[in-house]
């Protein structure tokens, strides 16, 4: 029976139009046809696991009773269902319902339930705060009527199969009601069991509805797949054919997904995949990323059990600081991320230091940044180089405060303006060269000689 259903699904996917994405997701006609092929029976099973039972709080029971009282269906959707099936207790509970936003607002008002954060209402999401303790996002079943690859115009529906048909991946398209009944229209249960990552229906059509789904595919592959390179060939071809669509996606949305990919499993294999699929150039990477350096840095961090910031791994793929500038223009990095990537590239070359720990301390103390911030940058540099023993020693070191203030300089005849910075820098160099062991009084005695030397240069 399962084999027949698989063939039916495959037949339907080939039958669906793949060239034009005007009406998004599965149309009502197509889903009706799917139901007929499946003899009206999606895959169902009863869930009674401890992970499922663990979600039931007083607040969730209250939410459930309200929908039951007003005769609307409500079910868990997306990641929560997936987590429960994998034997994990879900942290975020997202719900789908047959009630429209207007109906939910009326229902919650009648029951005295406060609603917060109305920004998702036009897409069907109402957030209910139960007992002033738990927030629950509940979204009306919907289809994406028209999409432009970034945004969608939605239509509310009451058919669970229609809503499942507009979702991205099969493992994200299952529902679980609060009696423990799993409903799966597109083989998500089997795909999750076998750790297959597949789009719902035609991959090209799903991607064209929102091109960010390309990166979501890579992310979920890294999170759930068993093997590092067992991709569905039809999916990879769809990604390659539609990679250019990522050009229209905002840098902020891309960086959110890319950070998760670089923080997950199979990061080296997935970066190779991203490059080979022609995706990397639309993410802001150079035409020829430094893949060898990326492999070395990643291998060292994994072998030494050192967690690297995602931007550190990005920096390893860059050949020059200009590559970082271009990447920043595309993805709108934070100032911290941009400056850290620049710092790593400028300082990653190996040096012949007899005492590398001393060099790192000097870098910290000479930095124009506050010592606490500078220390974070250098800790990341040490991890980048895989210097495990140095990392422990350096991370335990507390940067001392430079003991000479501006008032001491004025008392010793240093004029204001640029000369103050010149003298401070010279004194700091001497202080650092002695491992910070010069007293404030001895530093002050050096000021006249520094002034004399500086005046000669002028």
N, C-alpha and C positions, 0 to 999 in steps of 0.2 A: 504493500500500500504506500509506504514512504517513497519507494522508488518511483512509483507511478506519479505521485504528487510532484516529485523532483522534475520528472520529464514534463509534466504539465506546466510547471513554473518556467522551465527553460523554454518551452514552446511559446508561452505568453511573452516572455522577455524579447524573443526574436520578432514576435508579431508587432510589438509596440513601435510607434514611430520614434526615430532617433535623430532626425535631421533638424527639426525645428522645435525650439523650446518656447512656445507661446503660451500654451496651457500647461502649467507645471504639474509635477507628480503624476500619479495615475488618474485618469479621468474616471467619472462615475461609471461610464460604460465599460471601461477596461476592468475596473474592480469587480463589477457585476459578472463580467466574463470569467474573471479569475475564480470567483466564488462558484460558478457553474462547473469550471474545470476541476475544482477541488471538492465538488459535490456539496458545496455550502459548508464545509467543515474545515476551519483552520485547525492547526495543531493545538491541542489543549492538554494540560496536565494539572494536577493538584499539588500545591506547594505547602508543606507543613514544617519547614525547617526552623531551627532555632533562630536563624538570621531573619527570617520572615516574622516570626513571633516577636522578635526584639523591637520591632518598630512601633509596636502598639503602646502608646502612652495615653493618658487621660485626654490629652489635647487631640490626638489623632482619632480616638473613639468619638469625641465630640464632633469633629469635622465629618466623619463618616455618617454619624446619625443625622446630621443636618441634610446631607444630600439624600439619604434614604427617606427622610421625612417628606422632602419636597419632590420625591420621585425622579431624581436625576442620577445617572450612573457616574461613578468616579472610580478611577483606577490609577495605580502607579504606572509610570511610564519611564522609558529611557534608561539612564544609568542605574537607578535604584533597582530596577528589575534585573538588570545584568549583574549587579553586585550580589544580590540575593542568590541568584542561580550559581554564582561562583563560590558561594559559601562565605561571603563577606557581609558584615553588617553595614548597610548604606548610611552615609553621613548626610546626604542631601536627598530629600524626598520630593520628587516632582510628580504632579498629578495631572491627568487628563479627564475631561468631563463632557457629557452631552449638553450641559447647561451653557447658555451663551453668557457673555460678560454682563449683560443687562439682567438676565435671570439670576446670576450669582449675586450681583449687588443687591437686588431686591430681597433675595433669600437671606443674605447675611444681615441686611438691615433689620429684617423682621426678627431675626434670632439674636440681635444685639451684638453681632460680631464686628469688631473694628477692622477696616481695610486700610492697608498702607501701600505706598509706592504704586501710583496709578500709571506709571510710564509704559507698562506692557499691555495696557488695556486694548489698544487698537489691534494688537496681535492676539488678543483673546485671553491674556493672563491677568488674573485677579489674585492679590496676595492677602490672605486672611490671617489675622493675628488672634490666636485662640488663647483664652485665659491670661492674656497679656504676658505670654511665655513663649509660645512657638509660632513661627511664621510658616505658612504653607502657600506655595505657589500652585495655583490650579488654572489650567489652560483649556480653553474650549477646543474640541476637535475641529480641525480645519484642513483645508487644502490650499496650496499656493496657486492661485488662479493665473497670475502673470508674474514672471520674474525677469530681471535684467542681468542676472549673474551675481547680483549683490543684495538686492532687496526684493521683497515679494509682496504682492497684493493678495490678501487672504480672503477666503470665504468660509464661514462657519458651517459645520456639518454635524450630523449625529451618527455617522457611520464610522465605526472604529477601523474598518479596513481602509477606508479612504484616508484617514489620518496616518495610518501606518505606511500607506503607499507614498506619502510625500516626505518621509524621513530618509536620512542619508544611508545608514548602514543597517543590514538585517539585524545585527545584534542590538541595535538601538531602537528597533521597531516593534518591540513586544510590550504587552500590557499585563498587569497583574492586579486583579481586583482584591478587595480587602477581605474576601473569604478564602483567598489563596488560589484562585483559578487563573492559571497562565493562559494567555491567548496570543498565538503567533501565526501571522498570515504569510510570512515570507521566509521561513526556514531559519530564523534567527537562533532558535534553540539549538538546532543541529550545528549551525556555524559556530556558535559559542562553545559548544561541547568539543568540537573538532578544531577550535581556534582558527577558524577561517574568517578573514575580513573581506566582506563583499558588500557592494552597494545593493540597495533595494531596486530590483528591476534592472533597467538599462544603465550601466555606469556613466556613459556619456551624457545622458539626459539628467541624471542626478547631479553630475558635476556642473553642467551648464545652468542649473537652477541657482547654484552658489559655488563659484570657483574655489572658495576657501575649503570646500570639501576635499580637494586634492590633499591639502595638508592634514586635514582631519583623518583621512585614510592612512597616511604615513604614521600619524600619532597613535591611532588605535592599533595599527599593525605592530608597532613597537611595544605597545602595552599588553596585547593579548596573544599574538601569534606564537606558535611553538618554535618555528624555524626562522632563521634569519633571512631566508630568501625563498619563500614558497608563495610568491605573489600570484594572484589570478591574472593570466595573460590578457584577458579581455579588459580587465580593470587597468592594467598598465598601459595598454594601447589607448584607452580613453583618456588617461592622464596625459600621455604624450601628445595626443591630438588637441587637447584643450588647455595645455599649460599656459599659453599666451593670455588666457582669460584672467590669470592672477594679476596681470598688469593693472587691472581696474580695481583691485581690492586694496583697501587702505593698509598702510604700513603697520599701523597699530594692531589691526586684526591678525596680520601675518605674523608679527613678532610674538603675539600671545601663543599661537600654535607652534611656532618654531622653537620657542623656549621649552615647551613641553616635550617636543621631539628630542631636543638635545639633553633633556633631563631624564629620558627614558631608556629602555632597553634597545639594543641593536642600533645605537646611534651611528656607528661607523658605517654599517651596511645601508642604513637609511639615507645618510648623506650621499653615499655613492649612488644610491637609487635616485635621489633628488637631482643630482648632477646629470646622470645618464638619461633621465626622463626629460631633460630640457627645462626643468623647473627652476633651477638655482638662479639663473640670470634674471628672473622676474621677482626674486626675493632680495635683490641688492648685492648678491655675491659677485666677485670678479669673474671674468670669462674663464680664467684658469685658476680655480681655487688651489691653495697649498694643501692638497689632500695628504701628502706624505707627512707634513708637520702635524696635521690634525690626527692622523693615525698614531703617531708617536706619542703625542700629548695625551690622547684618550687612553692608550694602552698603559702609559705610566700611571695615570690617575687611578685606573681600575686595579692595576697590580698593587698599588700602594694604598688602596682604599681611601683615596682623597676625592672629595666631592668638589667639582669645578663649577663655577658660575657659568650659565649658558653663554654669556658674552665672552668668557675666556676661551671656550671652544670655538666660537665665531672668530676670535682674534687669531687662533691657530690656523684658520683657513685663509687668512688675509696675507698678501705678499708685502704690502706697504701700508703706511698710515693713510695714504690717499684712498685705499680700498675701504678703510674704516669710515672715512668721510662720506664716501658714496653710499655705503651701507646705512649710515646714519640718516642721510637724506631720504633714503627709500623707506626706512622702517621707523623713523622718529624715536630713536633711542633716548633714554634719560641721560642727563649730563654725566651721572655716575658711570653708566654703561659705556658711553662714548669715550670718556676720559680713561677708564680702565683698559679698554681695548687699545687705545693709543699707547698707554704706558707699557703694556705687555709687549707690544711690537717693538717699542723703542728700547726695551731692556731685556729681551729674551735671549739675545746672543750670549753664548757661554764666554766667561772671562777666566783669566788665570789667577784668580784670587787665592792667596795663601789662607786668608781668613774671610770666607764669603759671608759669615754671619756679621762680621764688622762692616762689610760693605753694605749689607742690607740695613743695618742700623743707621749708617751714614745717609743712605738714600732716604730713610724715614725722616731723619732730623733736618736734612737739607731741603726737603720738599716744601713748596709754597703752600701746600695744603696743611690743615691742622694735623698734628701727629697721629691722632686716632684714625683719621681718614687715610692718611698716607700708609699707615700700618696695614690697613685692610688691602690696599693695592699690592703691597709687597708680599703679604701672605698669599695672595692669589698668584703672584709671580713665582714664589717658591713652590707652590703646588703645581703650577704650569711646568716647572722644570723637574718635578718629581723628587724634590729634595726632602724626603720624609723626616729625617732626623733634625734637619735645620728648621723645618716647619714647627716642630714641637718646641724647640728651644726659642725660636723667634716669637712664637705666639705667647709664650709665658713672659717675655720681656716687656717691661713697662717703660715707654719712652720718657726720659727725664725732661723737665722743663728748663729751657735756656734761662740762666740766672740773671742776665743783664736786661734791665728795662730801659725805656727811652729816657727817663729822668736821669739815669746815670750818665748817659751819653751827653746830655745837655750840660750837666755839671762839669764834664771834662772837655767842654769847648767844641762839641760837634754841632755844626750849624744844622738848621732844619732842612727839609726837602730831601733831594736825592742822596745827599751825603750820609744821612741817617741810615738809609738802606745799605749803602756801601760798607759803612763801618760795622753794622750789625752782621752782615754776611761774612766779613773778614773775621770778626770775633767768633762767630759760630763755627767757621771752618777750623779755627785753632782749638776751640773747645771740643769739637767732634774728633779731631785728630789725636787728642789725648784721652779718648774714651770718656769725655765729659767729666774729667777729673780736675779741671782748673777752677779755682774759687772765684766768686764775683770780684773780689778785690784784685786778684792777679789779672783778671781779664780787663778790669778798668785801667790798670797800669799799662796795658798794651795800646790804649787808644791814641796817645800822642804819636807813637811811631806809625800807626796806621794812617793817621791824618797827614803826617809828613810825606809818607810814601804816595798817598793819593794826590796831594797837592803837586808833587813833582810830575806826576803823569799828566796833570791838567796843564 
